């Protein structure tokens, strides 16, 4: 009888522990503000100084070129060098719904592949930067980072999304 009670208690602990799992909590930050933090970490100049910044919810042409369905976005922002002599690019997206994350991630993967193909034929010295791109998802936020200091930019992304304690 004691064994039976112990088995039942162990099963209850497993069930309770399984129910205790929850979604990752993240800070609610606008993608434009998140991009600013990422730019600072990567050593990029302020907006308008050599880089174009585009709101992907407002610019259907650019969103379409990136294969991003605007209806899947709560927010989205895109930073790209004005002159095509630098491969640096940052895209920050916030998915409207959790079910859309895989589709948005695929768009970022496709963009990274397109950039790699372009730079291997255009300016091969920028290709290494593109090959070391980072695609990351934290909660509803996704990012594509192509930068010299990609790891520093990624850390800024992670830090900015940590909920206040």
Backbone torsions as a table, in degrees:
resi	resn	phi	psi	omega
1	UNK	NA	-40.4	179.9
2	UNK	-64.3	-38.3	178.4
3	UNK	-61.8	-41.6	-179.4
4	UNK	-62.0	-42.6	179.2
5	UNK	-65.6	-42.7	178.5
6	UNK	-62.4	-40.9	178.3
7	UNK	-63.2	-45.0	179.7
8	UNK	-63.1	-40.5	179.3
9	UNK	-66.0	-40.4	178.1
10	UNK	-62.5	-42.2	178.9
11	UNK	-64.1	-39.4	179.2
12	UNK	-64.8	-38.9	178.1
13	UNK	-63.0	-40.8	178.6
14	UNK	-63.0	-43.9	-179.9
15	UNK	-64.3	-45.7	-179.6
16	UNK	-64.3	-42.9	179.0
17	UNK	-63.1	-39.2	178.7
18	UNK	-65.1	-36.6	179.1
19	UNK	-74.1	-19.0	-178.0
20	UNK	-77.2	-12.3	-179.3
21	UNK	-70.4	142.6	-177.8
22	UNK	-142.4	170.1	179.2
23	UNK	-67.9	153.9	176.5
24	UNK	-68.5	129.5	177.4
25	UNK	-86.5	137.1	178.0
26	UNK	-133.7	157.2	175.4
27	UNK	-68.3	148.6	175.8
28	UNK	-94.5	102.9	-176.4
29	UNK	-129.6	142.9	178.1
30	UNK	-69.9	144.5	-177.9
31	UNK	-61.6	-32.3	178.2
32	UNK	-64.4	-41.4	178.4
33	UNK	-68.9	-37.5	177.3
34	UNK	-63.4	-42.6	178.1
35	UNK	-61.0	-41.3	179.7
36	UNK	-58.9	-44.3	179.2
37	UNK	-63.9	-39.0	179.6
38	UNK	-68.6	-40.3	177.8
39	UNK	-60.8	-44.7	179.9
40	UNK	-60.3	-43.7	-178.6
41	UNK	-65.9	-31.7	-178.7
42	UNK	-88.1	-1.9	179.8
43	UNK	74.4	24.2	178.9
44	UNK	-80.8	150.3	176.6
45	UNK	-69.4	163.6	177.9
46	UNK	-59.3	162.9	-179.6
47	UNK	-51.8	140.3	177.0
48	UNK	88.9	-8.4	-179.1
49	UNK	-105.6	76.6	177.1
50	UNK	94.0	-6.6	-179.5
51	UNK	-131.8	142.0	176.3
52	UNK	-97.3	135.9	177.6
53	UNK	-120.9	125.6	-173.8
54	UNK	-124.1	132.0	173.1
55	UNK	-80.6	114.9	-174.9
56	UNK	-75.1	-15.4	174.4
57	UNK	-78.0	-25.5	-176.9
58	UNK	-99.4	-22.2	-175.0
59	UNK	-110.9	93.9	-176.9
60	UNK	-65.5	-33.8	-178.7
61	UNK	-63.1	-49.8	-178.9
62	UNK	-67.2	-43.2	178.3
63	UNK	-58.1	-41.2	179.3
64	UNK	-65.4	-42.6	178.2
65	UNK	-61.9	-28.8	179.0
66	UNK	-90.6	3.0	-177.4
67	UNK	58.4	36.7	178.6
68	UNK	-106.1	121.4	177.3
69	UNK	-78.8	112.4	-176.8
70	UNK	-58.8	-29.0	-178.4
71	UNK	-68.6	-15.0	179.5
72	UNK	-90.0	-6.4	-175.5
73	UNK	-99.3	134.5	164.6
74	UNK	-81.1	-40.7	177.4
75	UNK	-153.8	160.6	174.4
76	UNK	-166.8	142.8	180.0
77	UNK	-142.1	148.9	-172.6
78	UNK	-136.7	128.7	177.2
79	UNK	-120.5	129.7	-177.4
80	UNK	-145.7	145.5	177.0
81	UNK	-60.3	139.1	179.5
82	UNK	-66.2	-36.6	-179.9
83	UNK	-111.1	133.1	-175.1
84	UNK	-77.4	57.0	171.3
85	UNK	-118.0	-1.9	176.3
86	UNK	-127.9	136.0	-179.6
87	UNK	-84.4	-6.8	-175.1
88	UNK	-53.0	133.1	-177.7
89	UNK	-158.9	136.7	174.0
90	UNK	-134.1	130.0	173.6
91	UNK	-121.6	130.8	176.1
92	UNK	-125.2	124.0	-179.0
93	UNK	-122.6	149.2	169.9
94	UNK	-124.6	116.6	-177.3
95	UNK	-70.1	142.4	176.8
96	UNK	-68.3	-37.4	-175.8
97	UNK	-141.7	145.8	-179.4
98	UNK	-56.3	-33.7	-178.3
99	UNK	-68.0	-14.9	-178.2
100	UNK	-92.9	-5.1	-175.7
101	UNK	-60.2	-44.1	-178.6
102	UNK	-61.6	-40.4	179.1
103	UNK	-65.2	-43.4	179.2
104	UNK	-67.6	-38.6	178.1
105	UNK	-63.1	-39.2	178.0
106	UNK	-62.2	-39.8	177.9
107	UNK	-62.1	-39.8	178.1
108	UNK	-67.4	-40.7	177.2
109	UNK	-62.6	-41.2	178.1
110	UNK	-64.3	-39.7	178.6
111	UNK	-65.3	-42.3	178.2
112	UNK	-61.2	-41.7	178.9
113	UNK	-65.6	-40.9	179.1
114	UNK	-65.0	-40.4	178.5
115	UNK	-65.3	-40.0	178.9
116	UNK	-62.4	-43.6	179.7
117	UNK	-63.4	-42.4	-179.3
118	UNK	-64.6	-47.3	-174.0
119	UNK	-73.0	-25.5	179.2
120	UNK	-70.6	-21.4	178.2
121	UNK	-102.0	-15.8	-172.7
122	UNK	-102.4	-68.8	177.6
123	UNK	-130.3	88.4	-175.5
124	UNK	-55.9	-25.1	179.8
125	UNK	-66.2	-21.6	177.2
126	UNK	-88.0	-11.0	-175.0
127	UNK	-61.5	-38.2	-178.4
128	UNK	-59.6	-39.3	177.5
129	UNK	-60.5	-43.4	-178.2
130	UNK	-68.9	-40.4	180.0
131	UNK	-62.9	-27.7	-179.1
132	UNK	-95.0	22.4	-179.0
133	UNK	-59.6	158.9	178.2
134	UNK	-125.7	130.6	170.9
135	UNK	-118.3	127.3	-175.2
136	UNK	-141.6	148.9	176.5
137	UNK	-130.1	131.6	174.4
138	UNK	-134.0	112.8	-176.1
139	UNK	58.5	-132.0	179.9
140	UNK	-84.1	-1.9	-176.8
141	UNK	-92.9	140.0	175.6
142	UNK	-132.5	152.8	176.5
143	UNK	-146.1	148.5	167.8
144	UNK	-117.2	125.3	-179.0
145	UNK	-121.9	120.4	171.4
146	UNK	-123.4	106.3	-174.9
147	UNK	-162.0	157.5	176.7
148	UNK	-60.3	-42.4	-179.4
149	UNK	-106.3	51.8	-175.0
150	UNK	-57.3	-38.4	-178.8
151	UNK	-66.2	-38.2	177.6
152	UNK	-66.1	-39.6	178.6
153	UNK	-65.3	-41.4	178.1
154	UNK	-62.1	-41.8	178.7
155	UNK	-61.6	-39.7	178.4
156	UNK	-64.3	-39.3	176.5
157	UNK	-59.5	-50.8	-179.5
158	UNK	-61.3	-46.1	-177.5
159	UNK	-63.9	-43.4	-178.3
160	UNK	-65.4	-25.3	-177.6
161	UNK	-92.1	-2.7	177.7
162	UNK	-71.3	131.2	179.9
163	UNK	-66.5	147.1	178.0
164	UNK	-65.3	138.6	-178.2
165	UNK	-99.1	NA	NA
